Amino acid sequence: MLKRTVTCGELRAKDKDREVVLSGWVASWRDHGGVIFIDLRDISGLTQIVFGREKSGLDKGKEEELIKQAQKLRNEFVIAVKGVVSARPEGTENKKIDTGDIEVIVTEMELLNKCRELPFDFKKMDEVGEETRLKYRYLEMRVGKLKDNLVFKHKLFQVTRNYFSGKGFYEIETPFLTRATPEGARDYLVPSRVNPGKFYALPQSPQLFKQMLMVGGFMRYFQIVKCFRDEDLRQDRQPEFTQLDLEMSFIDEADIKAVLEEYVCSVFDKLMGVKVSRPFPSLSYDQAMLRYGTDKPDLRIPAEITDISDLALSCGFKVFSDAAGKGVVRGLKISDADRISLSVINEVTKEVQQLGAKGLAWIRHKEEGLTSQITKFFKPEELEELSRRFKTIKGDLLFFVADSADTVSKCLSFLRTRFYEPRKDKYALLWVEDYPLFEKDAETGRWSPMHHPFTSPAPGDIEALRSGKDEDIARVKSRAYDMVLNGSEIGGGSIRNHSLEVQDLVFRILGIDEKESREKFGFLLKALSYGAPPHGGFAFGMDRLVAQLLNLESIREVIPFPKTQKAYSPITDAPSAVDRKQLDELFIKVDVPEDLT
C-alpha cells in the first residue's frame, strides 16, 4: 500500500521536483484527450494530480495502463498516488487555492475504495434539505462550510485550553451519571440495572460539582464538557451541547470579568484577527430592558427605546393615557424611514399584535413636523417634547406601544431587529448584570430563580430576603452576570452562595423546606458546611459562541452530529425502541398511548 508522505493542502512551488505520495478523495475528474486531471481532496485542501503528461518518465506501456486505471475513477473514490511535483504550465495556475501553482505528475496509483452513487451533489449543498444533510452528515463534512466550522471549533478548544491552563486553572472532569436535581429544564434519566427502580440523571451542567471542587480547595477549575437538557428545541438549542465551565475561589465579579474578557479578546485575536477593546461595556438588567427591551441587546443596532409614560399620562390620546396609568408607554425611533410604507406599518402592526400588543401607534417627522392620525390628540408643546426626547429630524418614524412593561419591551425589541440589519463584520460585546434574584410565576404565584438557586443575592439585599415579604423579595438583586455578543447570550455566571444560611434562605423563598433541600441537594449543602470559600464562576455555550463568531443562524451548523428539532438523529435513527430483554433487566415496563407512538 502506498503510504502518504504529504497532505493535499501542503505542497507549494518550493516543492518542485519532489517525489510525494498523496491519499484522498477524488473531488473532480476531467479527461482532456488522454490527459486526465483530478483534484484530490483531504481535510487540508486540494491538489491537482495529472495522468498522461509526457514528463512522467514512464514507459508507454505503464503510462497507458495508468491512464486506464484513472479513466475508471469517479467522484469520491478513495485513492493513493505517487508522483513528482511539477509547476503548472504558465497561464493554468489556480490562485483560488493554496496549491494552485503546482500539480503532481502521477507515476503510480492505488485504488483504496470505491464510492456508491451519492445522495446529493456536493457542488449544490445549498439545495439539499437539512434532514438529508443530517442523515448523511459524514458526507457533508468532507467539504465546504461544515468542515470549516468544525475545524474552527477545534481551534477554539485549543486556544481555550492553552489560555486557562496558562492562568493556573485545572482541567477536571465531573460525572455524567449523577442524581436528578430541579435546576430548570427536565433531566434526561438513565435507569440503573444494579439498583432496580432507581435512576441516574445526565447533568444539565456541572454546577454542583464545580462548587464542591471549590470546597475541595482547587480554587481555579475549568472543563470543556457535554451537558444535557430534555427541553423543546430551537435553532440555538440541542438536547446535548458543549459548555466551557469554570469556577474560581476568593474572587469577586471584577476578577471573573477580567479573566473572561482577556480570554474572549484572545479568541478574537487568534482566530478572527480582530482586536477587541477592554473593558466591555456593562448594563444593568433594568437598563437593558428599558433601553432595548431585552436582556441580550444587539448593540450594533443604534436604535434605543424611550419611555414617555409621564407625557402619555396627561395627553389627550386616551389609548396612551389609560395605558400609562396601568402600565407603560414607550417608543422607538427608526431613522431614514421614508422607505417604510403604510402597508409595511400595517404588516408590523399585525406582527406586534401576535406578540401580545393591542396595537401599534406611529408618528412621522415630515417637513411640517410630527404628523399622523394621532397627533391631533396632542398639544403643540407635547409634540415638541416628543420631538425633543426622540431627537427627531425629517424622515424619522416613531413607533409606540402602550401596555404592560413586559409586552412593550417584547414588541419594541422586535421592532429594533425588524428594521435594522447589523453589519456582519462588526462585533458588539457587553455585560448584563444586576439581575433580579427571583421572578414570580404568573400562574402559580410562586417565586423561581431567574438564573439558578445557587446564585448569591447582592450583599445589601440579604436583609430583604430575611423579611420574607413579597415586596422585599421582588427588589432583591443577584450577583449574576451574562456576556452578550451581537444580541446573543454566549455565557453566564454568578457569585455563588457559599454561606449555608443564605442558601437556606433562598430555598425557603422557593418553597423548598429543609427536608426537601437535604433530600435533593444534601451533598452540596453538606460540602458548604465544611468551610466553603467565597467563589463564583461562568459557563460559555461553546456551540453558540462559534455560531456567533462565524455568523451562523443555527448551532446545528457547528455540531458534527446534531439532532433535529424533535430531538431525533436521522443518521442513527435515535431514539429507538430497545429489546424487551433489556427493559426486563431494568425492571421497566413501557406503556405509551397509541396516539403518541
PEUR-V14778 format. One record per residue. N is the residue number from 0. PHI is phi in radians with two decimals (999 if undefined). PSI is psi in whole degrees, -180 to 180 (999 if undefined). Layout:
BEGIN
n->N phi->PHI psi->PSI
n->N phi->PHI psi->PSI
END
This chain:
BEGIN
n->0 phi->999 psi->135
n->1 phi->-1.18 psi->131
n->2 phi->-1.80 psi->124
n->3 phi->-1.04 psi->137
n->4 phi->-1.98 psi->-23
n->5 phi->-2.48 psi->161
n->6 phi->-1.58 psi->170
n->7 phi->-1.35 psi->-8
n->8 phi->-1.94 psi->13
n->9 phi->-1.71 psi->-33
n->10 phi->-1.34 psi->145
n->11 phi->-2.37 psi->180
n->12 phi->-1.03 psi->-31
n->13 phi->-1.15 psi->-15
n->14 phi->-1.57 psi->7
n->15 phi->-0.90 psi->136
n->16 phi->1.31 psi->5
n->17 phi->-1.44 psi->135
n->18 phi->-1.50 psi->129
n->19 phi->-2.39 psi->162
n->20 phi->-2.14 psi->125
n->21 phi->-2.00 psi->147
n->22 phi->-2.31 psi->145
n->23 phi->2.96 psi->-162
n->24 phi->-1.86 psi->144
n->25 phi->-1.29 psi->109
n->26 phi->-1.51 psi->-33
n->27 phi->-2.72 psi->155
n->28 phi->-2.44 psi->124
n->29 phi->-2.40 psi->128
n->30 phi->-1.87 psi->110
n->31 phi->-1.85 psi->73
n->32 phi->1.08 psi->49
n->33 phi->1.67 psi->-15
n->34 phi->-1.82 psi->118
n->35 phi->-1.86 psi->127
n->36 phi->-1.90 psi->132
n->37 phi->-2.31 psi->134
n->38 phi->-1.58 psi->115
n->39 phi->-1.69 psi->131
n->40 phi->-2.16 psi->139
n->41 phi->-2.37 psi->-173
n->42 phi->-1.11 psi->-20
n->43 phi->-1.48 psi->-18
n->44 phi->2.62 psi->-157
n->45 phi->-2.13 psi->145
n->46 phi->-2.30 psi->133
n->47 phi->-1.39 psi->126
n->48 phi->-2.00 psi->150
n->49 phi->-2.29 psi->132
n->50 phi->-1.93 psi->134
n->51 phi->1.74 psi->5
n->52 phi->-1.25 psi->141
n->53 phi->-1.07 psi->-32
n->54 phi->-1.42 psi->14
n->55 phi->-1.19 psi->-26
n->56 phi->1.47 psi->-1
n->57 phi->-1.43 psi->151
n->58 phi->-1.26 psi->165
n->59 phi->-1.01 psi->-42
n->60 phi->-1.11 psi->-46
n->61 phi->-1.17 psi->-37
n->62 phi->-1.10 psi->-44
n->63 phi->-1.12 psi->-40
n->64 phi->-1.13 psi->-40
n->65 phi->-1.15 psi->-40
n->66 phi->-1.14 psi->-40
n->67 phi->-1.04 psi->-41
n->68 phi->-1.08 psi->-44
n->69 phi->-1.15 psi->-34
n->70 phi->-1.18 psi->-19
n->71 phi->-1.53 psi->-8
n->72 phi->-1.31 psi->152
n->73 phi->-2.42 psi->169
n->74 phi->-0.96 psi->136
n->75 phi->1.27 psi->9
n->76 phi->-1.15 psi->149
n->77 phi->-1.80 psi->124
n->78 phi->-2.39 psi->162
n->79 phi->-2.18 psi->139
n->80 phi->-2.34 psi->145
n->81 phi->-1.91 psi->143
n->82 phi->-3.03 psi->-176
n->83 phi->-2.02 psi->134
n->84 phi->-1.26 psi->132
n->85 phi->-2.36 psi->150
n->86 phi->-1.24 psi->138
n->87 phi->-1.14 psi->147
n->88 phi->-0.97 psi->144
n->89 phi->-0.96 psi->133
n->90 phi->1.62 psi->-7
n->91 phi->-1.92 psi->8
n->92 phi->-1.13 psi->151
n->93 phi->-2.04 psi->100
n->94 phi->-1.31 psi->-6
n->95 phi->-1.39 psi->-16
n->96 phi->-2.17 psi->154
n->97 phi->-1.16 psi->-27
n->98 phi->-1.68 psi->17
n->99 phi->-1.22 psi->-9
n->100 phi->-1.59 psi->-9
n->101 phi->-2.26 psi->169
n->102 phi->-2.53 psi->164
n->103 phi->-1.98 psi->120
n->104 phi->-1.43 psi->114
n->105 phi->-1.35 psi->134
n->106 phi->-2.04 psi->-14
n->107 phi->-2.74 psi->142
n->108 phi->-2.43 psi->146
n->109 phi->-2.29 psi->126
n->110 phi->-1.44 psi->117
n->111 phi->-1.61 psi->-30
n->112 phi->-2.98 psi->152
n->113 phi->-1.67 psi->170
n->114 phi->-2.25 psi->130
n->115 phi->-1.20 psi->174
n->116 phi->-1.04 psi->131
n->117 phi->-1.29 psi->147
n->118 phi->-1.32 psi->-13
n->119 phi->-2.76 psi->164
n->120 phi->-1.52 psi->121
n->121 phi->-1.01 psi->-27
n->122 phi->-1.41 psi->-6
n->123 phi->-2.23 psi->43
n->124 phi->-1.09 psi->-30
n->125 phi->-1.13 psi->-18
n->126 phi->-1.65 psi->-3
n->127 phi->-1.57 psi->130
n->128 phi->-1.11 psi->153
n->129 phi->-1.09 psi->-42
n->130 phi->-1.11 psi->-37
n->131 phi->-1.15 psi->-42
n->132 phi->-1.11 psi->-39
n->133 phi->-1.20 psi->-33
n->134 phi->-1.18 psi->-35
n->135 phi->-2.00 psi->46
n->136 phi->-1.04 psi->-35
n->137 phi->-1.13 psi->-24
n->138 phi->-1.43 psi->-43
n->139 phi->-1.05 psi->-37
n->140 phi->-1.32 psi->-6
n->141 phi->-1.22 psi->-28
n->142 phi->-2.34 psi->159
n->143 phi->1.20 psi->-144
n->144 phi->-1.12 psi->-45
n->145 phi->-1.07 psi->-44
n->146 phi->-1.01 psi->-47
n->147 phi->-1.10 psi->-39
n->148 phi->-1.08 psi->-43
n->149 phi->-1.22 psi->-36
n->150 phi->-1.13 psi->-42
n->151 phi->-1.07 psi->-43
n->152 phi->-1.10 psi->-41
n->153 phi->-1.01 psi->-45
n->154 phi->-1.13 psi->-38
n->155 phi->-1.06 psi->-43
n->156 phi->-1.08 psi->-39
n->157 phi->-1.18 psi->-44
n->158 phi->-1.04 psi->-41
n->159 phi->-1.09 psi->-51
n->160 phi->-1.11 psi->-41
n->161 phi->-1.14 psi->-42
n->162 phi->-1.13 psi->-53
n->163 phi->-1.24 psi->-34
n->164 phi->-1.10 psi->-38
n->165 phi->-1.23 psi->-17
n->166 phi->-1.74 psi->14
n->167 phi->1.47 psi->16
n->168 phi->-1.50 psi->147
n->169 phi->-1.80 psi->130
n->170 phi->-1.51 psi->113
n->171 phi->-2.26 psi->134
n->172 phi->-1.44 psi->148
n->173 phi->-2.13 psi->161
n->174 phi->-1.18 psi->148
n->175 phi->-1.59 psi->-31
n->176 phi->-1.70 psi->105
n->177 phi->-2.34 psi->-161
n->178 phi->-1.86 psi->155
n->179 phi->-1.22 psi->132
n->180 phi->-2.37 psi->144
n->181 phi->-1.36 psi->93
n->182 phi->-1.98 psi->6
n->183 phi->2.33 psi->-82
n->184 phi->-1.37 psi->169
n->185 phi->-1.27 psi->147
n->186 phi->-1.48 psi->148
n->187 phi->-1.44 psi->128
n->188 phi->-1.82 psi->144
n->189 phi->-2.19 psi->115
n->190 phi->-1.21 psi->146
n->191 phi->-1.77 psi->122
n->192 phi->-1.24 psi->-39
n->193 phi->-1.46 psi->-10
n->194 phi->-2.21 psi->78
n->195 phi->-0.94 psi->135
n->196 phi->1.45 psi->1
n->197 phi->-2.02 psi->157
n->198 phi->-2.34 psi->143
n->199 phi->-1.50 psi->165
n->200 phi->-2.19 psi->141
n->201 phi->-1.34 psi->139
n->202 phi->-1.24 psi->134
n->203 phi->-1.26 psi->-27
n->204 phi->-2.91 psi->165
n->205 phi->-1.46 psi->24
n->206 phi->-0.84 psi->-53
n->207 phi->-1.22 psi->-37
n->208 phi->-1.23 psi->-38
n->209 phi->-1.22 psi->-30
n->210 phi->-1.17 psi->-38
n->211 phi->-1.21 psi->-29
n->212 phi->-1.12 psi->-34
n->213 phi->-1.19 psi->-41
n->214 phi->-1.07 psi->-34
n->215 phi->-1.28 psi->-5
n->216 phi->1.62 psi->10
n->217 phi->-1.31 psi->-22
n->218 phi->1.17 psi->-41
n->219 phi->-2.40 psi->112
n->220 phi->-2.18 psi->147
n->221 phi->-2.59 psi->161
n->222 phi->-2.83 psi->135
n->223 phi->-1.66 psi->110
n->224 phi->-2.37 psi->150
n->225 phi->-1.43 psi->138
n->226 phi->-2.20 psi->158
n->227 phi->-2.38 psi->130
n->228 phi->-2.46 psi->128
n->229 phi->-1.61 psi->83
n->230 phi->-2.38 psi->164
n->231 phi->-1.11 psi->137
n->232 phi->-1.69 psi->150
n->233 phi->-2.32 psi->-173
n->234 phi->-1.07 psi->-33
n->235 phi->-1.76 psi->18
n->236 phi->-2.31 psi->145
n->237 phi->-2.45 psi->154
n->238 phi->-1.12 psi->-28
n->239 phi->-2.23 psi->134
n->240 phi->-2.55 psi->166
n->241 phi->-1.84 psi->133
n->242 phi->-2.23 psi->138
n->243 phi->-1.61 psi->113
n->244 phi->-1.92 psi->137
n->245 phi->-2.63 psi->156
n->246 phi->-2.62 psi->148
n->247 phi->-2.42 psi->146
n->248 phi->-1.87 psi->157
n->249 phi->1.01 psi->49
n->250 phi->-2.38 psi->173
n->251 phi->-2.29 psi->-174
n->252 phi->-1.01 psi->-39
n->253 phi->-1.10 psi->-38
n->254 phi->-1.13 psi->-45
n->255 phi->-1.15 psi->-43
n->256 phi->-1.06 psi->-41
n->257 phi->-1.08 psi->-44
n->258 phi->-1.12 psi->-45
n->259 phi->-1.26 psi->-37
n->260 phi->-1.14 psi->-41
n->261 phi->-1.11 psi->-40
n->262 phi->-1.08 psi->-49
n->263 phi->-1.09 psi->-41
n->264 phi->-1.07 psi->-38
n->265 phi->-1.13 psi->-41
n->266 phi->-1.08 psi->-48
n->267 phi->-1.09 psi->-41
n->268 phi->-1.18 psi->-51
n->269 phi->-1.34 psi->-33
n->270 phi->-1.80 psi->-27
n->271 phi->-1.95 psi->-15
n->272 phi->1.17 psi->29
n->273 phi->-2.06 psi->132
n->274 phi->-1.60 psi->125
n->275 phi->-1.94 psi->132
n->276 phi->-1.46 psi->150
n->277 phi->-2.14 psi->156
n->278 phi->-1.31 psi->158
n->279 phi->-1.22 psi->146
n->280 phi->-1.08 psi->157
n->281 phi->-2.35 psi->139
n->282 phi->-2.26 psi->143
n->283 phi->-1.29 psi->161
n->284 phi->-0.99 psi->-44
n->285 phi->-1.10 psi->-41
n->286 phi->-1.11 psi->-43
n->287 phi->-1.08 psi->-44
n->288 phi->-1.18 psi->-39
n->289 phi->-1.22 psi->-44
n->290 phi->-1.51 psi->-28
n->291 phi->-2.23 psi->-11
n->292 phi->1.36 psi->7
n->293 phi->-2.66 psi->155
n->294 phi->-1.59 psi->9
n->295 phi->-2.39 psi->65
n->296 phi->-1.28 psi->147
n->297 phi->-1.59 psi->105
n->298 phi->-1.33 psi->-2
n->299 phi->-1.26 psi->-20
n->300 phi->-1.55 psi->123
n->301 phi->-1.32 psi->-23
n->302 phi->-1.19 psi->138
n->303 phi->-2.19 psi->153
n->304 phi->-1.43 psi->143
n->305 phi->-2.15 psi->131
n->306 phi->-1.51 psi->129
n->307 phi->-2.19 psi->26
n->308 phi->-1.00 psi->-39
n->309 phi->-1.14 psi->-41
n->310 phi->-1.23 psi->-39
n->311 phi->-1.17 psi->-31
n->312 phi->-1.07 psi->-33
n->313 phi->-1.87 psi->3
n->314 phi->-1.39 psi->170
n->315 phi->-1.51 psi->-2
n->316 phi->-1.52 psi->105
n->317 phi->-1.05 psi->-35
n->318 phi->-0.99 psi->-42
n->319 phi->-1.29 psi->-47
n->320 phi->-1.14 psi->-39
n->321 phi->-1.15 psi->-45
n->322 phi->-1.15 psi->-39
n->323 phi->-1.12 psi->-28
n->324 phi->-1.31 psi->-25
n->325 phi->-1.91 psi->-28
n->326 phi->-2.46 psi->-125
n->327 phi->-2.43 psi->159
n->328 phi->-2.21 psi->122
n->329 phi->-2.38 psi->158
n->330 phi->-2.38 psi->167
n->331 phi->-2.40 psi->132
n->332 phi->-1.68 psi->129
n->333 phi->-1.88 psi->118
n->334 phi->-1.42 psi->157
n->335 phi->0.87 psi->53
n->336 phi->-1.71 psi->12
n->337 phi->-1.04 psi->-23
n->338 phi->-1.22 psi->-16
n->339 phi->-1.63 psi->106
n->340 phi->-1.44 psi->171
n->341 phi->-1.10 psi->-36
n->342 phi->-1.14 psi->-36
n->343 phi->-1.18 psi->-40
n->344 phi->-1.07 psi->-42
n->345 phi->-1.10 psi->-37
n->346 phi->-1.15 psi->-46
n->347 phi->-1.26 psi->-25
n->348 phi->-1.07 psi->-44
n->349 phi->-1.12 psi->-36
n->350 phi->-1.17 psi->-42
n->351 phi->-1.29 psi->-26
n->352 phi->-1.14 psi->-34
n->353 phi->-1.18 psi->-20
n->354 phi->-1.56 psi->-1
n->355 phi->2.01 psi->-10
n->356 phi->-1.31 psi->150
n->357 phi->-1.38 psi->-24
n->358 phi->-3.10 psi->-176
n->359 phi->-2.43 psi->117
n->360 phi->-1.65 psi->153
n->361 phi->-2.60 psi->153
n->362 phi->-2.48 psi->134
n->363 phi->-1.75 psi->150
n->364 phi->-1.74 psi->106
n->365 phi->-1.83 psi->-173
n->366 phi->-0.97 psi->-39
n->367 phi->-1.49 psi->0
n->368 phi->2.01 psi->-158
n->369 phi->-1.28 psi->130
n->370 phi->-2.63 psi->142
n->371 phi->-3.09 psi->-175
n->372 phi->-1.19 psi->-19
n->373 phi->-1.76 psi->-8
n->374 phi->-1.17 psi->-20
n->375 phi->-1.15 psi->-18
n->376 phi->-1.54 psi->-2
n->377 phi->-1.94 psi->143
n->378 phi->-1.27 psi->155
n->379 phi->-0.93 psi->-42
n->380 phi->-1.18 psi->-29
n->381 phi->-1.26 psi->-39
n->382 phi->-1.14 psi->-39
n->383 phi->-1.08 psi->-40
n->384 phi->-1.18 psi->-39
n->385 phi->-1.03 psi->-47
n->386 phi->-1.07 psi->-39
n->387 phi->-1.15 psi->-45
n->388 phi->-1.14 psi->-38
n->389 phi->-1.60 psi->-5
n->390 phi->0.95 psi->51
n->391 phi->-1.40 psi->150
n->392 phi->-2.33 psi->171
n->393 phi->-0.96 psi->133
n->394 phi->1.77 psi->-11
n->395 phi->-1.39 psi->151
n->396 phi->-2.23 psi->129
n->397 phi->-1.82 psi->130
n->398 phi->-1.91 psi->141
n->399 phi->-2.27 psi->140
n->400 phi->-2.23 psi->133
n->401 phi->-2.10 psi->112
n->402 phi->-3.03 psi->-161
n->403 phi->-1.15 psi->158
n->404 phi->-1.04 psi->-39
n->405 phi->-1.13 psi->-46
n->406 phi->-1.15 psi->-43
n->407 phi->-1.07 psi->-45
n->408 phi->-1.07 psi->-45
n->409 phi->-1.06 psi->-44
n->410 phi->-1.25 psi->-45
n->411 phi->-1.27 psi->-31
n->412 phi->-1.11 psi->-41
n->413 phi->-1.06 psi->-44
n->414 phi->-1.14 psi->-32
n->415 phi->-1.00 psi->-47
n->416 phi->-1.44 psi->-19
n->417 phi->-1.23 psi->-35
n->418 phi->-1.93 psi->-1
n->419 phi->-2.22 psi->130
n->420 phi->-1.90 psi->104
n->421 phi->-1.21 psi->153
n->422 phi->-1.18 psi->133
n->423 phi->-1.25 psi->-21
n->424 phi->-1.64 psi->9
n->425 phi->-1.92 psi->150
n->426 phi->-2.30 psi->129
n->427 phi->-2.14 psi->113
n->428 phi->-1.87 psi->145
n->429 phi->-2.79 psi->162
n->430 phi->-1.74 psi->140
n->431 phi->-2.08 psi->128
n->432 phi->-2.49 psi->-173
n->433 phi->0.98 psi->44
n->434 phi->-1.20 psi->155
n->435 phi->-1.05 psi->145
n->436 phi->-1.26 psi->-36
n->437 phi->-2.22 psi->159
n->438 phi->-2.35 psi->148
n->439 phi->-1.69 psi->132
n->440 phi->-1.25 psi->122
n->441 phi->-1.11 psi->-30
n->442 phi->-1.47 psi->-47
n->443 phi->-1.59 psi->-21
n->444 phi->1.33 psi->8
n->445 phi->-1.62 psi->151
n->446 phi->-1.40 psi->144
n->447 phi->-2.39 psi->154
n->448 phi->-1.25 psi->137
n->449 phi->-1.21 psi->-33
n->450 phi->-1.91 psi->-86
n->451 phi->-2.58 psi->165
n->452 phi->-1.26 psi->0
n->453 phi->-1.82 psi->7
n->454 phi->-1.34 psi->136
n->455 phi->-1.38 psi->140
n->456 phi->-1.27 psi->158
n->457 phi->-1.01 psi->140
n->458 phi->-0.92 psi->-38
n->459 phi->-1.34 psi->-4
n->460 phi->-1.85 psi->3
n->461 phi->-1.13 psi->-37
n->462 phi->-1.10 psi->-35
n->463 phi->-1.11 psi->-35
n->464 phi->-1.10 psi->-43
n->465 phi->-1.12 psi->-29
n->466 phi->-1.17 psi->-33
n->467 phi->1.31 psi->1
n->468 phi->-1.42 psi->141
n->469 phi->-1.00 psi->-42
n->470 phi->-1.15 psi->-30
n->471 phi->-1.34 psi->-43
n->472 phi->-1.07 psi->-38
n->473 phi->-1.09 psi->-28
n->474 phi->-1.67 psi->1
n->475 phi->-1.23 psi->127
n->476 phi->-1.69 psi->156
n->477 phi->-1.86 psi->167
n->478 phi->-1.71 psi->46
n->479 phi->-1.76 psi->155
n->480 phi->-2.65 psi->134
n->481 phi->-2.02 psi->148
n->482 phi->-1.84 psi->131
n->483 phi->-2.05 psi->135
n->484 phi->-2.23 psi->117
n->485 phi->0.90 psi->42
n->486 phi->1.45 psi->11
n->487 phi->-2.23 psi->132
n->488 phi->-1.28 psi->115
n->489 phi->-1.71 psi->-8
n->490 phi->-3.13 psi->163
n->491 phi->-2.73 psi->161
n->492 phi->-2.92 psi->-172
n->493 phi->-2.91 psi->164
n->494 phi->-1.38 psi->137
n->495 phi->-1.66 psi->167
n->496 phi->-1.40 psi->103
n->497 phi->-1.60 psi->-11
n->498 phi->-1.59 psi->125
n->499 phi->-1.10 psi->-35
n->500 phi->-1.10 psi->-46
n->501 phi->-1.16 psi->-39
n->502 phi->-1.08 psi->-40
n->503 phi->-1.15 psi->-37
n->504 phi->-1.06 psi->-44
n->505 phi->-1.09 psi->-47
n->506 phi->-1.03 psi->-41
n->507 phi->-1.06 psi->-43
n->508 phi->-1.16 psi->-31
n->509 phi->-1.39 psi->-1
n->510 phi->1.42 psi->19
n->511 phi->-1.78 psi->111
n->512 phi->-1.38 psi->176
n->513 phi->-1.06 psi->-41
n->514 phi->-1.09 psi->-47
n->515 phi->-1.17 psi->-40
n->516 phi->-1.13 psi->-39
n->517 phi->-1.24 psi->-32
n->518 phi->-1.24 psi->-41
n->519 phi->-1.60 psi->-33
n->520 phi->-2.19 psi->18
n->521 phi->-0.97 psi->-38
n->522 phi->-1.11 psi->-37
n->523 phi->-1.28 psi->-45
n->524 phi->-1.09 psi->-38
n->525 phi->-1.11 psi->-42
n->526 phi->-1.08 psi->-42
n->527 phi->-1.10 psi->-26
n->528 phi->-1.36 psi->-8
n->529 phi->-1.83 psi->52
n->530 phi->1.26 psi->52
n->531 phi->-1.23 psi->133
n->532 phi->-1.38 psi->159
n->533 phi->-1.02 psi->133
n->534 phi->-2.67 psi->163
n->535 phi->-2.86 psi->167
n->536 phi->-2.79 psi->-162
n->537 phi->-2.82 psi->158
n->538 phi->-2.50 psi->126
n->539 phi->-1.63 psi->137
n->540 phi->-1.40 psi->103
n->541 phi->-1.19 psi->-36
n->542 phi->-1.12 psi->-43
n->543 phi->-1.18 psi->-38
n->544 phi->-1.07 psi->-47
n->545 phi->-1.08 psi->-44
n->546 phi->-1.04 psi->-40
n->547 phi->-1.20 psi->-43
n->548 phi->-1.09 psi->-35
n->549 phi->-1.71 psi->7
n->550 phi->0.99 psi->47
n->551 phi->-1.76 psi->148
n->552 phi->-1.43 psi->-26
n->553 phi->-2.34 psi->141
n->554 phi->-1.24 psi->-14
n->555 phi->-1.08 psi->-23
n->556 phi->-1.34 psi->-4
n->557 phi->-2.14 psi->9
n->558 phi->-1.94 psi->129
n->559 phi->-1.02 psi->-47
n->560 phi->-2.32 psi->75
n->561 phi->-1.41 psi->170
n->562 phi->-1.70 psi->162
n->563 phi->-1.38 psi->-178
n->564 phi->-1.17 psi->-13
n->565 phi->-1.75 psi->19
n->566 phi->1.02 psi->35
n->567 phi->-1.94 psi->141
n->568 phi->-1.84 psi->106
n->569 phi->-1.10 psi->-25
n->570 phi->-1.36 psi->-33
n->571 phi->-1.97 psi->-6
n->572 phi->1.05 psi->39
n->573 phi->-1.82 psi->145
n->574 phi->-1.34 psi->157
n->575 phi->-2.41 psi->166
n->576 phi->-1.21 psi->153
n->577 phi->-2.08 psi->165
n->578 phi->-1.09 psi->142
n->579 phi->-0.99 psi->-35
n->580 phi->-1.09 psi->-40
n->581 phi->-1.09 psi->-42
n->582 phi->-1.14 psi->-39
n->583 phi->-1.08 psi->-40
n->584 phi->-1.09 psi->-26
n->585 phi->-1.71 psi->2
n->586 phi->1.02 psi->42
n->587 phi->-2.01 psi->132
n->588 phi->-2.00 psi->125
n->589 phi->-1.66 psi->126
n->590 phi->-2.36 psi->84
n->591 phi->-1.77 psi->127
n->592 phi->-0.98 psi->145
n->593 phi->-1.02 psi->-34
n->594 phi->-1.27 psi->-7
n->595 phi->-1.84 psi->-9
n->596 phi->-1.49 psi->999
END
